[in-house]
Amino acid sequence: MRILLIAAAAAALAGCASSSQDISATYVSPVTYQNYTCQQLGMEAQAVSARAAALSGAQDSQRTKDAVATTAAVIIFWPAAFLVGGDKATAAELGQMKGQMVAIEQASIMKKCGIQFQNKPPGEAPK
């Protein structure tokens, strides 16, 4: 019985949604933005950043729900642990948004736009 509980917990944890911080950027070529003006790059960066923030919130909310469901499943009803699955679509879109931000930043640097991108959370020193 103990081995079964451990296996159920491991399976459930493997299916949990990732933290938004742990999702890597998907590669997006900066060439995509080569015809944008600096003003257009700034506006695009704001739009992509807003969407990424919304997706990060949704992803972290799903992670919290998965963690609670996993804990309850393991303690109360272990077969329910197999129903925890995360949200791969949100994670994929968040990775895409992160990739777009990197591409916009690179295009901005190539065009010498002077747009300031915040890559680190507030209070964290740049490397």
Secondary structure, 3 states (H helix, E strand, C coil): CHHHHHHHHHHHHHHCCCCHHHCCCCCCCHHHHCCCCHHHHHHHHHHHHHHHHHHHHHHHHHHHHHHHHHHHHHHCCHHHHHHCCCCHHHHHHHHHHHHHHHHHHHHHHHCCCCCCCCCCCCCCCCC
